[in-house]
Amino acid sequence: MSIGEIESRRQAKAAPTAPSTRRAWLVTGLLFVFMLINFADKAVMGLAAKPMSETFGLDSAEYGHVASSFFLLFSISAVVIGVLANRVPTRWLLVGLAVVWSLSQAPMIWTTSIGVLFASRIVLGAAEGPAFGLANHSLHKWFVDSRRQLPSSVLALGSSVGTLLAAPALTWVIVHLGWREAFAAVAILGLVWCAAWALLVRSEGPYGAEAAPAPAEPEPDAAIEYHTSYWRIFLSGTSIGSLALGFAAYFGLAISVAWLPRFLQESRGFSMTGAGNATAVFWAVAGLFILGTGILSQRLTVAGITTTWSRGMLSAAMVFGGGVCTLAGVMVHSPIGSLILLMIGLGAPTSVFAITQTLAGEIAPVRQRGAVLGVGVGISTLAGVIAPTVMGNLLESASDTSAGYNNGFAVVAMVCVAAALVGATLIRPGRDAARLRTTSSS
């Protein structure tokens, strides 16, 4: 029996009053919008890449460095805030992050300094790094383990819907008003969300460490209260496999966010408006993968299928399939066929973000979950520091633009296939949860 299963049993007994399903899904909806804004913040620079690069005089390699700078403190802040989330109510940490998102975008409205451009992206990245892990930690306080996969997938869906809605809307703003106004728009959205969250969410969920403790119970239910070494958690096969899958998925995601609109314009001949619409289609595909995989995973888990298969192998299959489709996309000569394969190949791996968070929550003791989720996001998103720069350098060194993009997407494919093999080999949550319990201390 995994720690997640034990937690579900304990939580069912511990909560003196059954949590309101409506309340739990209200929180889910607000966190969905939180992630929607989070990814709109990321997407706006990719959508404005060409006019912004012209304003600042950036070539492909320099733009790649700017895109990568967003992730410079992304992972570090995810770890730091993740640890802090074990001690500070998540509802206030979430507000703090969203406020910094908005403030960090403000200089983009007027600056012509490349230094300020870098600083703005670095600060924004530092504030967005903890967002997904912290939002999941907050969400997990409202659902028992066996019921977390669907709301977690809805939360992850916010990333796809955010860019799905942002791509055409922000492209319209860029074309008709200017790229600076697009940055102003996403900054305002962040402040509006803060006000709504502060008004509607006044407490933590009933399944967090802040909830009233359960009466003393015999083993194994009490094991969930134990503390174990963070090193043992992160060196477990499930953690290593999940982090490998997350790294690969984020490698492709970072390239999609930073380079996809520009790729469509420079390599496929799309106009800026057409590229924005095509980017929206890509994120719609990614959203279908996220939601569909989440529903399938939860149904398999509730039906009694071991989470090694319902979460681990399913995630590995999505990343492996994504890698194969991405590689096929750069080998197919048909422009439409290539674009369809690339959209599937880059979209499928995004479905693992929610599942890997659920896997981490399954093996982590509840009082350590915030740090575990935060550190996991921090490690996986290191890919964001590397990927945009890799693509930029490959473009600069290639004989032509199309060859440079093909080389970059081939690297994405290889990373995905390798990570999928690691994940399929190592992810065994039931086994690792049992091992962690034997080395835990109260």
C-alpha positions as CSV (number, residue, x, y, z in Angstrom):
1,M,0.0,0.0,0.0
2,S,1.5,3.4,-1.0
3,I,1.6,6.4,1.2
4,G,-1.0,8.0,-1.0
5,E,-3.4,5.2,-0.4
6,I,-2.7,5.3,3.4
7,E,-3.3,9.1,3.3
8,S,-6.6,8.7,1.5
9,R,-7.8,6.3,4.3
10,R,-6.5,8.5,7.1
11,Q,-8.1,11.6,5.5
12,A,-11.5,10.0,5.2
13,K,-11.4,9.4,8.9
14,A,-9.6,12.5,10.0
15,A,-11.8,15.2,8.5
16,P,-14.6,15.9,11.1
17,T,-16.8,17.3,8.3
18,A,-16.8,16.2,4.7
19,P,-15.3,19.0,2.6
20,S,-17.6,20.8,0.3
21,T,-17.2,19.4,-3.2
22,R,-18.4,22.8,-4.6
23,R,-15.8,24.6,-2.5
24,A,-13.1,22.2,-3.6
25,W,-13.9,22.8,-7.3
26,L,-14.2,26.5,-6.8
27,V,-10.6,26.4,-5.5
28,T,-9.7,24.2,-8.5
29,G,-11.3,26.8,-10.9
30,L,-9.4,29.7,-9.4
31,L,-6.1,27.7,-9.5
32,F,-6.9,26.9,-13.1
33,V,-7.1,30.6,-13.9
34,F,-3.9,31.1,-11.9
35,M,-2.1,28.7,-14.2
36,L,-3.8,30.2,-17.2
37,I,-2.3,33.6,-16.4
38,N,1.0,32.0,-15.6
39,F,1.3,30.6,-19.1
40,A,-0.1,33.8,-20.7
41,D,2.9,35.5,-19.0
42,K,5.3,33.0,-20.6
43,A,3.6,33.0,-24.0
44,V,3.6,36.8,-24.5
45,M,7.3,37.0,-25.3
46,G,7.2,34.2,-27.8
47,L,4.2,35.8,-29.5
48,A,6.0,39.2,-29.6
49,A,9.4,37.7,-30.5
50,K,9.8,39.3,-33.9
51,P,8.7,42.9,-33.2
52,M,10.4,42.8,-29.8
53,S,13.7,41.5,-31.3
54,E,13.6,44.2,-33.8
55,T,13.1,46.9,-31.1
56,F,16.0,45.6,-29.1
57,G,18.2,44.5,-32.1
58,L,18.4,40.8,-31.1
59,D,19.5,38.0,-33.4
60,S,18.4,34.4,-33.0
61,A,21.1,33.4,-30.5
62,E,20.6,36.6,-28.4
63,Y,16.8,36.1,-28.4
64,G,17.5,32.5,-27.2
65,H,19.6,33.8,-24.3
66,V,16.8,36.2,-23.3
67,A,14.2,33.4,-23.4
68,S,16.5,31.2,-21.3
69,S,17.1,34.0,-18.8
70,F,13.5,33.5,-17.7
71,F,14.5,30.2,-16.2
72,L,17.7,31.4,-14.6
73,L,16.1,31.5,-11.1
74,F,13.0,29.5,-12.0
75,S,14.3,26.3,-10.4
76,I,15.9,27.9,-7.4
77,S,12.8,29.8,-6.4
78,A,10.7,26.6,-7.0
79,V,12.8,24.8,-4.4
80,V,12.9,27.7,-1.9
81,I,9.2,28.5,-2.0
82,G,8.4,24.8,-2.0
83,V,10.2,24.4,1.3
84,L,8.6,27.6,2.6
85,A,5.2,26.1,1.7
86,N,5.6,23.5,4.5
87,R,5.4,26.4,7.0
88,V,3.4,29.3,5.4
89,P,-0.2,29.0,4.2
90,T,-0.2,28.5,0.5
91,R,-3.1,30.9,-0.2
92,W,-0.8,33.8,0.8
93,L,2.2,32.5,-1.1
94,L,0.1,32.3,-4.2
95,V,-1.0,35.9,-3.9
96,G,2.6,37.0,-3.4
97,L,3.7,35.2,-6.6
98,A,0.9,36.7,-8.7
99,V,1.7,40.3,-7.5
100,V,5.3,39.9,-8.5
101,W,4.3,38.6,-11.9
102,S,2.4,41.8,-12.6
103,L,5.1,44.1,-11.2
104,S,7.9,42.4,-13.1
105,Q,6.0,42.9,-16.4
106,A,5.6,46.6,-15.9
107,P,9.1,47.7,-17.2
108,M,8.3,46.1,-20.5
109,I,5.8,48.8,-21.2
110,W,8.5,51.5,-21.6
111,T,12.0,50.1,-21.5
112,T,14.5,50.1,-24.4
113,S,17.3,48.7,-22.2
114,I,18.5,45.1,-22.9
115,G,19.6,45.0,-19.2
116,V,16.1,45.8,-18.0
117,L,14.7,43.3,-20.5
118,F,16.9,40.6,-18.9
119,A,16.1,41.7,-15.4
120,S,12.3,41.7,-16.1
121,R,12.4,38.1,-17.4
122,I,14.6,36.8,-14.6
123,V,12.4,38.3,-11.9
124,L,9.3,37.0,-13.7
125,G,10.8,33.6,-13.9
126,A,11.7,33.6,-10.3
127,A,8.1,34.3,-9.4
128,E,6.7,31.8,-11.8
129,G,9.0,29.0,-10.9
130,P,7.1,27.8,-7.8
131,A,3.7,28.3,-9.3
132,F,2.8,24.8,-10.5
133,G,4.2,23.0,-7.5
134,L,2.6,25.4,-5.1
135,A,-0.8,25.4,-6.9
136,N,-0.7,21.6,-6.8
137,H,0.2,21.6,-3.1
138,S,-2.8,23.9,-2.4
139,L,-5.1,21.8,-4.6
140,H,-4.1,18.5,-2.9
141,K,-5.4,20.0,0.4
142,W,-8.9,19.8,-1.0
143,F,-9.0,16.2,-2.4
144,V,-8.0,12.7,-1.1
145,D,-5.2,11.0,-3.1
146,S,-7.5,8.7,-5.2
147,R,-9.5,11.8,-6.4
148,R,-6.6,14.1,-7.1
149,Q,-5.6,13.2,-10.6
150,L,-8.6,14.8,-12.4
151,P,-8.4,18.2,-10.5
152,S,-4.6,18.1,-10.9
153,S,-5.1,17.6,-14.7
154,V,-7.6,20.5,-14.8
155,L,-5.0,22.6,-13.0
156,A,-2.4,21.6,-15.6
157,L,-4.9,22.3,-18.3
158,G,-4.7,26.0,-17.3
159,S,-1.3,26.1,-19.0
160,S,-2.7,25.0,-22.4
161,V,-5.9,27.0,-22.1
162,G,-3.8,30.0,-21.0
163,T,-1.8,30.0,-24.2
164,L,-4.8,28.8,-26.3
165,L,-6.7,32.0,-25.3
166,A,-3.6,34.2,-25.1
167,A,-2.2,33.4,-28.5
168,P,-5.0,34.9,-30.6
169,A,-6.0,37.6,-28.1
170,L,-2.4,38.8,-27.4
171,T,-1.5,38.5,-31.1
172,W,-4.5,40.9,-31.9
173,V,-3.1,43.3,-29.2
174,I,0.4,43.1,-30.7
175,V,-0.8,43.7,-34.3
176,H,-3.3,46.4,-33.6
177,L,-1.9,48.2,-30.5
178,G,1.7,47.1,-30.1
179,W,3.8,44.5,-28.3
180,R,4.3,46.6,-25.2
181,E,0.5,46.8,-24.6
182,A,0.4,43.0,-24.7
183,F,2.7,42.9,-21.6
184,A,0.5,45.5,-19.9
185,A,-2.5,43.3,-20.5
186,V,-1.1,40.2,-18.8
187,A,0.2,42.4,-15.9
188,I,-3.4,43.6,-15.2
189,L,-4.8,40.1,-15.4
190,G,-2.5,39.0,-12.6
191,L,-3.7,41.7,-10.3
192,V,-7.4,40.9,-11.0
193,W,-6.7,37.3,-10.1
194,C,-5.2,38.3,-6.8
195,A,-8.3,40.3,-5.8
196,A,-10.6,37.3,-6.7
197,W,-8.5,34.8,-4.8
198,A,-8.2,37.0,-1.7
199,L,-12.0,37.5,-1.6
200,L,-13.1,33.9,-2.3
201,V,-10.5,31.7,-0.6
202,R,-10.3,32.3,3.1
203,S,-8.7,29.1,4.4
204,E,-6.6,26.1,3.5
205,G,-8.2,22.8,2.5
206,P,-9.1,20.1,5.0
207,Y,-6.5,17.6,3.8
208,G,-3.3,19.6,4.5
209,A,-1.0,19.5,7.5
210,E,-2.9,22.5,8.9
211,A,-6.1,20.5,9.2
212,A,-7.2,19.1,12.6
213,P,-5.2,16.0,13.4
214,A,-6.8,12.6,13.3
215,P,-7.2,10.6,16.5
216,A,-4.4,8.2,17.3
217,E,-4.7,5.1,15.1
218,P,-2.7,1.9,14.8
219,E,-0.3,1.3,12.0
220,P,-0.2,1.5,9.0
221,D,-2.4,4.6,9.0
222,A,-0.1,6.5,11.3
223,A,2.8,6.1,8.9
224,I,1.6,9.1,7.0
225,E,2.6,11.3,9.9
226,Y,6.2,10.1,9.8
227,H,9.1,12.2,8.5
228,T,11.7,10.7,6.1
229,S,14.9,11.9,4.5
230,Y,14.5,14.2,1.5
231,W,17.5,12.5,0.0
232,R,15.7,9.1,0.2
233,I,12.6,10.6,-1.5
234,F,14.5,12.2,-4.4
235,L,16.8,9.2,-4.9
236,S,13.9,6.8,-5.1
237,G,13.2,5.2,-8.5
238,T,9.8,6.9,-8.7
239,S,11.3,10.4,-8.1
240,I,14.1,9.9,-10.6
241,G,11.8,8.5,-13.3
242,S,9.2,11.2,-12.7
243,L,11.9,14.0,-12.8
244,A,13.3,12.6,-16.1
245,L,9.8,12.6,-17.6
246,G,9.2,16.1,-16.3
247,F,12.5,17.4,-17.6
248,A,11.9,16.0,-21.1
249,A,8.3,17.4,-21.2
250,Y,9.6,20.9,-20.0
251,F,12.4,20.8,-22.6
252,G,9.8,20.6,-25.4
253,L,7.5,23.1,-23.6
254,A,10.2,25.7,-23.2
255,I,11.0,25.5,-26.9
256,S,7.3,25.7,-27.8
257,V,6.7,28.7,-25.7
258,A,9.8,30.6,-26.8
259,W,10.1,29.5,-30.4
260,L,6.9,28.0,-31.9
261,P,5.4,31.3,-33.1
262,R,8.7,32.4,-34.6
263,F,9.2,29.0,-36.2
264,L,5.8,29.2,-37.8
265,Q,6.7,32.6,-39.3
266,E,10.3,31.9,-40.3
267,S,10.1,28.3,-41.4
268,R,6.5,27.7,-42.4
269,G,5.6,31.2,-43.9
270,F,2.8,32.1,-41.5
271,S,1.8,35.7,-40.9
272,M,2.0,36.9,-37.3
273,T,-1.8,36.5,-37.0
274,G,-1.7,33.1,-38.6
275,A,1.2,32.0,-36.3
276,G,-0.9,33.2,-33.3
277,N,-3.9,31.1,-34.5
278,A,-1.7,28.0,-35.2
279,T,-0.1,28.4,-31.8
280,A,-3.6,28.4,-30.3
281,V,-4.4,25.1,-32.1
282,F,-1.2,23.6,-30.7
283,W,-2.2,24.5,-27.2
284,A,-5.7,23.1,-27.8
285,V,-4.1,19.8,-28.8
286,A,-1.9,19.9,-25.7
287,G,-5.0,20.6,-23.6
288,L,-6.8,17.6,-24.9
289,F,-3.8,15.4,-24.0
290,I,-3.6,16.9,-20.5
291,L,-7.3,16.5,-19.8
292,G,-7.7,13.1,-21.5
293,T,-4.7,11.6,-19.9
294,G,-5.8,12.9,-16.5
295,I,-9.2,11.4,-16.8
296,L,-7.8,8.0,-18.0
297,S,-5.3,8.0,-15.2
298,Q,-7.9,8.7,-12.5
299,R,-10.3,6.1,-13.9
300,L,-7.6,3.4,-14.0
301,T,-6.5,4.3,-10.4
302,V,-10.1,4.2,-9.0
303,A,-10.7,0.9,-10.9
304,G,-7.9,-0.6,-8.8
305,I,-5.1,-0.6,-11.4
306,T,-1.7,-0.1,-9.6
307,T,-0.4,3.4,-10.0
308,T,2.8,2.0,-11.5
309,W,0.7,1.6,-14.6
310,S,-2.1,4.1,-14.2
311,R,0.4,6.9,-13.5
312,G,3.9,5.8,-14.2
313,M,3.7,3.7,-17.4
314,L,1.0,6.0,-18.8
315,S,3.3,9.0,-18.4
316,A,6.2,7.2,-20.0
317,A,4.1,6.2,-22.9
318,M,3.0,9.8,-23.5
319,V,6.6,11.1,-23.5
320,F,7.8,8.3,-25.7
321,G,5.0,8.8,-28.2
322,G,5.7,12.5,-28.2
323,G,9.4,11.9,-29.0
324,V,8.6,9.6,-31.8
325,C,6.0,12.0,-33.4
326,T,8.4,15.0,-33.0
327,L,11.2,13.0,-34.8
328,A,8.8,12.0,-37.5
329,G,7.7,15.6,-37.8
330,V,11.2,16.8,-38.9
331,M,11.6,13.9,-41.3
332,V,8.2,14.2,-43.2
333,H,8.4,16.4,-46.3
334,S,4.8,17.5,-46.3
335,P,4.5,20.9,-44.6
336,I,1.0,20.1,-43.2
337,G,1.9,16.6,-42.2
338,S,5.1,17.8,-40.5
339,L,3.2,20.5,-38.6
340,I,0.5,18.0,-37.4
341,L,3.2,15.6,-36.2
342,L,5.1,18.3,-34.4
343,M,1.9,19.6,-32.7
344,I,1.2,16.0,-31.4
345,G,4.8,15.4,-30.6
346,L,5.2,18.5,-28.5
347,G,1.7,18.4,-27.1
348,A,1.6,14.8,-25.8
349,P,4.4,15.1,-23.2
350,T,2.7,18.1,-21.5
351,S,0.2,15.6,-20.1
352,V,2.7,14.3,-17.6
353,F,3.1,17.5,-15.6
354,A,0.0,16.8,-13.5
355,I,0.7,13.0,-13.2
356,T,4.3,13.4,-12.1
357,Q,3.1,15.8,-9.4
358,T,0.5,13.3,-8.2
359,L,3.2,10.6,-8.2
360,A,5.4,12.8,-6.0
361,G,2.5,13.5,-3.7
362,E,1.8,9.7,-3.5
363,I,5.1,8.8,-2.0
364,A,5.8,11.9,0.0
365,P,4.6,12.3,3.7
366,V,1.9,15.0,3.8
367,R,4.0,17.4,6.0
368,Q,6.9,17.2,3.4
369,R,4.7,17.4,0.3
370,G,5.1,21.1,-0.3
371,A,8.9,20.9,-0.4
372,V,8.8,17.7,-2.5
373,L,6.5,19.2,-5.1
374,G,8.5,22.4,-5.2
375,V,11.9,20.7,-5.5
376,G,10.5,18.4,-8.2
377,V,9.3,21.3,-10.3
378,G,12.6,23.1,-9.7
379,I,14.6,20.1,-11.0
380,S,12.3,19.4,-14.0
381,T,12.2,23.0,-15.1
382,L,16.0,23.2,-15.4
383,A,15.3,22.2,-18.9
384,G,13.9,25.7,-19.5
385,V,17.4,27.2,-18.9
386,I,18.9,25.0,-21.6
387,A,16.3,24.4,-24.3
388,P,15.7,28.0,-25.8
389,T,19.5,28.6,-25.9
390,V,20.1,25.3,-27.6
391,M,17.5,26.1,-30.3
392,G,19.0,29.6,-30.8
393,N,22.5,28.3,-31.1
394,L,21.4,25.6,-33.6
395,L,19.7,28.2,-35.7
396,E,22.8,30.4,-35.8
397,S,25.1,27.5,-36.7
398,A,22.8,25.9,-39.3
399,S,23.1,26.3,-43.1
400,D,19.6,27.6,-43.3
401,T,16.7,28.4,-40.9
402,S,14.6,25.3,-41.6
403,A,17.6,23.0,-41.0
404,G,18.3,24.8,-37.7
405,Y,14.7,24.3,-36.5
406,N,14.7,20.6,-37.6
407,N,17.9,20.0,-35.6
408,G,16.4,21.6,-32.6
409,F,13.2,19.5,-32.7
410,A,15.3,16.4,-33.3
411,V,17.1,17.1,-30.0
412,V,13.7,17.4,-28.3
413,A,12.8,14.0,-29.7
414,M,15.9,12.3,-28.4
415,V,15.5,13.8,-25.0
416,C,11.9,12.5,-24.8
417,V,12.7,9.0,-25.9
418,A,15.6,8.7,-23.5
419,A,13.5,10.1,-20.6
420,A,10.6,7.7,-21.3
421,L,12.8,4.7,-21.1
422,V,14.2,5.9,-17.7
423,G,10.7,6.6,-16.4
424,A,9.3,3.2,-17.5
425,T,12.2,1.4,-15.9
426,L,12.3,3.2,-12.5
427,I,8.8,4.4,-11.6
428,R,7.3,2.0,-8.9
429,P,5.4,4.2,-6.4
430,G,4.1,1.3,-4.3
431,R,7.6,-0.2,-3.8
432,D,9.2,3.2,-3.1
433,A,6.5,4.3,-0.7
434,A,7.0,1.1,1.3
435,R,10.8,1.6,1.4
436,L,10.4,5.2,2.6
437,R,8.1,4.1,5.4
438,T,10.7,1.6,6.7
439,T,13.3,4.4,6.9
440,S,11.0,7.1,8.3
441,S,11.0,8.6,11.8
442,S,8.1,10.1,13.7
